[in-house]
Amino acid sequence: MSDIEEIRRRRMQELQQQAAAQQAQQQSQDAQSQEQMRRELEAQKKQAMMQILTPEARSRLANLRLTKPEFVEQIELQLIQLAQMGRIKSKITDPQLKELLRKMAGQKRDINITWK
């Protein structure tokens, strides 16, 4: 009886190891596919920005991305949405982008805390 139990125990361990290996492989494939999708979306966004902005404006956004990446993401998404709706007739120049950035930065609420 102990031999049969030992064989069963070994077989169960083998099955558990195989299941764990398959799960790890599936997670790896999922991570790779998500990374691939992210790269494709970035490439599409970059292409859209090339069509929407002049080189100077793209340079300004690239510089701003170094300090405020979330803000730049928000601006890019809004520009893409405007372009898809047909509200952008020509490429946005650097002065136009500066004005847009000024307006967007002004929309933030300032939070002041006063101690009494």
Secondary structure, DSSP 8 states (H G I E B T S, - for coil): -HHHHHHHHHHHHHHHHHHHHHHHHHHHHHHHHHHHHHHHHHHHHHHHHHHHB-HHHHHHHHHHHHH-HHHHHHHHHHHHHHHHTT---S-B-HHHHHHHHHHHHHTS--------
